[in-house]
Amino acid sequence: MPSPFPGMDPYLESAAYWRDVHACLITHIRAALQPLLRPTYNARVEERLSIVPTDRAVYADVSIHKRKVEEASVTYAESAESEVANAADRPLAQPWIVSLSETPPPETYVEIIRADSREVVTVIEVLSPTNKTASSGFEEYARKRRELLGSQVNLVEIDLLSQGIRPFPQLPDCDSVRCRYMIGVSRASSRDQYELYPIALNEMLPRFGIPLRAPDANVPLDLQIALNRCYDEGAYDDLIDYTQMPGVALTEAERVFVGQRIQLLLRERDG
């Protein structure tokens, strides 16, 4: 069953789903662009390590190993003689102890390169909470962003998270309803102009142009199609409790809209 929302589903902003949504979106953005880019360009998925505060969940990343010292003292001869003994008599193997890092897996983004020179032409970022929260992760993203804006690389930033600090320029007088979600495009050929695509909760995600190297024309990316495929593949309709309001801030008008969409969904389920 498709999402009950015409555009971004606010329930997907939850930490329980966002990492999966982010990874899927990156994959489908690359898949959508690749046939339009070849043979001159190539889209590939790249990784960037994020540094985050230590109160986050623990993941197995960089590890420190140590060996338990309570080893059973068994000589080679004794071992050979005991091979015919009952397996239950064998001493228990002692494990290595692995200390898990508190750094999450690297974040991914799409990089468009020229197929001949391997030169990076465009970077497409799907923003995550670490990019939008005042922390070392935000500072690291801001540093990378400054480097890209000081180069000949086009930068596309897709922000489907309504919470947190938006790292790119804002439209003047654009309230949280009209600009709940946003896409920003900075072209290397015109850094003094920043293209913005504001998206309200009741709107479809746009089909917009991804810049390449002049004089090559934009390639279109339909972000709504990419998100719809992620929703289907993630089977989020099996996981999300749509009987509750999403855990993000909503205006009264947005709460009414969400309530209407959920009522429609529940009627469809009841058949």
C-alpha positions in Angstrom: 0.0 0.0 0.0 1.4 3.5 -0.9 2.0 6.2 1.7 -1.2 8.1 2.6 0.6 11.4 1.9 1.0 12.9 -1.6 4.6 14.0 -0.9 6.9 13.4 2.0 5.5 11.2 4.8 6.2 13.0 8.1 6.3 9.6 9.9 9.4 8.7 8.0 11.3 11.5 9.8 11.4 9.3 12.9 14.8 8.0 14.0 13.3 4.5 13.7 13.0 4.8 10.0 15.2 7.6 8.7 18.5 5.8 8.3 16.8 3.2 6.2 15.0 5.8 4.2 18.2 7.8 3.6 20.1 4.8 2.3 17.2 3.8 0.0 16.8 7.3 -1.4 20.5 7.5 -2.2 20.3 4.2 -4.1 17.2 5.2 -6.0 18.5 8.7 -6.9 21.6 7.0 -8.4 19.5 4.5 -10.2 17.2 7.2 -11.7 20.1 9.3 -12.9 22.5 6.7 -14.2 20.8 5.9 -17.6 20.4 9.7 -18.2 24.1 10.4 -17.5 25.8 7.7 -19.5 28.1 7.5 -21.4 29.6 11.0 -20.6 28.9 10.9 -16.9 28.6 8.3 -14.1 26.8 8.4 -10.8 28.2 6.6 -7.8 27.5 6.3 -4.1 30.2 7.6 -1.9 30.7 7.5 1.9 31.6 10.1 4.5 32.4 9.4 8.1 30.4 11.4 10.6 31.5 12.4 14.0 28.7 12.6 16.5 28.2 13.0 20.3 28.9 10.0 22.4 25.3 9.6 23.7 24.2 8.0 20.4 23.5 4.4 19.9 26.5 2.1 19.6 27.5 0.5 16.3 30.3 -1.8 15.3 32.7 0.4 13.5 36.3 0.9 14.6 37.0 -1.7 17.3 39.7 -2.5 19.9 40.3 -6.2 20.6 41.6 -8.0 23.6 41.9 -11.7 24.5 40.5 -13.2 27.6 43.3 -14.6 29.8 41.4 -17.6 31.2 42.7 -19.9 28.6 42.6 -23.7 29.2 46.1 -25.1 29.6 46.1 -28.0 27.1 49.4 -29.3 25.5 49.5 -30.6 21.9 50.0 -34.2 23.0 47.1 -34.0 25.5 44.9 -32.5 22.8 45.8 -35.3 20.4 45.0 -38.0 23.0 41.7 -36.4 23.8 40.4 -36.3 20.2 38.6 -39.7 20.7 37.1 -38.4 24.0 33.5 -37.3 24.3 33.0 -33.9 22.8 31.4 -32.7 26.0 34.8 -33.1 27.7 36.5 -30.5 25.5 37.2 -27.2 27.2 35.1 -24.2 26.2 36.6 -21.9 23.6 37.4 -18.4 25.0 36.1 -15.5 23.0 37.8 -12.3 21.9 36.2 -9.2 23.4 35.3 -6.5 20.9 34.8 -2.9 22.1 32.2 -1.3 19.9 32.7 2.2 18.6 30.2 5.0 19.3 30.6 6.3 15.8 27.7 5.4 13.4 28.3 4.0 9.9 29.4 6.5 7.3 26.7 8.6 5.6 26.3 8.2 1.9 25.7 10.7 -0.9 25.6 10.6 -4.7 28.6 11.9 -6.7 28.4 12.5 -10.4 31.7 12.2 -12.2 32.9 12.5 -15.8 33.5 9.0 -17.1 36.7 9.9 -18.9 38.6 12.1 -16.4 36.9 10.9 -13.1 36.4 14.6 -12.3 33.7 15.2 -9.8 31.0 17.4 -11.4 28.0 17.3 -8.9 27.4 16.2 -5.4 23.9 15.3 -4.2 23.3 15.3 -0.4 20.3 13.9 1.4 20.5 15.7 4.7 20.4 13.7 8.0 19.9 14.8 11.6 23.7 14.9 12.1 23.9 17.5 9.3 21.2 19.6 11.0 22.0 19.5 14.7 24.5 21.8 16.4 27.3 19.3 16.9 30.6 18.2 15.5 28.6 16.4 12.8 27.0 19.7 11.7 30.5 21.4 11.8 32.0 18.6 9.7 29.2 18.9 7.1 29.5 22.7 7.1 33.3 22.4 6.4 32.7 20.0 3.5 30.0 22.3 2.2 32.4 25.3 2.2 35.0 23.2 0.3 32.4 22.3 -2.4 31.1 25.8 -2.8 34.7 27.0 -3.2 35.3 24.5 -6.0 33.9 23.9 -9.5 31.5 21.2 -8.2 27.7 21.7 -8.3 26.0 21.0 -5.0 22.4 19.7 -4.6 21.0 19.5 -1.0 17.8 17.6 -0.4 16.2 18.3 3.1 13.3 16.1 3.9 13.6 16.6 7.7 11.4 19.4 9.1 13.4 19.6 12.4 16.9 21.1 12.9 19.1 23.8 11.3 18.9 24.1 7.6 22.5 24.7 6.3 21.7 26.5 3.1 20.1 29.9 2.3 16.4 30.4 3.1 13.6 32.1 1.2 12.7 35.4 2.9 9.4 35.3 4.8 9.0 31.5 4.0 7.2 30.0 7.0 7.5 26.5 8.4 4.4 25.4 6.5 5.4 26.6 3.0 9.0 25.6 3.5 8.6 22.5 5.6 10.9 20.6 3.3 13.4 22.1 0.9 15.8 21.4 -2.0 18.7 23.7 -2.7 20.9 23.8 -5.8 24.1 25.7 -6.1 25.7 25.8 -9.5 29.4 26.2 -9.9 28.8 28.5 -12.8 26.6 30.9 -10.8 27.5 30.8 -7.0 25.8 34.2 -6.5 22.4 32.6 -7.3 21.0 29.7 -5.2 18.0 27.8 -6.5 15.4 26.8 -3.9 12.5 24.4 -4.1 10.2 24.8 -1.1 7.8 21.9 -0.4 4.8 21.9 1.9 3.4 18.8 3.6 0.4 18.6 1.2 2.6 18.9 -1.9 4.3 16.2 -4.0 8.1 16.3 -4.1 9.3 18.0 -7.3 10.8 16.8 -10.5 13.8 19.1 -10.9 17.0 19.6 -12.8 20.4 18.2 -11.6 23.2 20.4 -13.0 26.1 19.0 -14.9 29.1 20.7 -16.5 28.3 23.4 -19.0 27.3 23.3 -21.8 25.6 19.9 -21.0 21.9 20.3 -20.0 20.4 19.4 -16.7 19.2 15.8 -16.1 15.7 15.5 -14.5 15.3 13.8 -11.1 11.7 12.9 -10.0 12.2 12.8 -6.2 8.6 11.7 -5.6 9.1 8.5 -7.6 12.3 7.7 -5.7 10.6 8.2 -2.3 7.6 6.1 -3.4 9.8 3.2 -4.3 11.6 3.5 -1.0 8.2 3.4 0.8 7.2 0.3 -1.1 10.5 -1.5 -0.6 10.7 -0.6 3.1 7.2 -1.9 3.7 6.7 1.0 6.0 2.9 0.6 6.0 3.5 -2.6 8.0 5.7 -0.7 10.6 4.2 2.7 11.1 1.4 3.2 13.6 -0.8 5.7 11.7 -3.3 5.8 14.5 -0.9 8.2 16.4 0.3 11.6 15.2 3.9 11.7 13.9 6.6 12.7 16.4 7.3 16.0 14.7 6.0 19.5 15.3 2.9 20.4 13.2 0.9 23.5 12.9 -2.9 23.2 13.5 -3.5 23.3 9.7 -1.0 20.5 9.2 -2.5 18.4 12.1 -5.9 18.7 10.3 -4.3 17.6 7.0 -2.6 14.7 8.7 -5.8 13.6 10.4 -7.7 13.7 7.1 -5.0 11.6 5.3 -5.0 9.0 8.2 -8.8 8.7 8.2 -8.7 8.1 4.5 -6.0 5.4 5.0 -8.0 3.7 7.7 -11.2 3.6 5.6 -9.2 2.0 2.8 -7.8 -0.6 5.1 -11.2 -1.4 6.5 -12.2 -1.9 2.9 
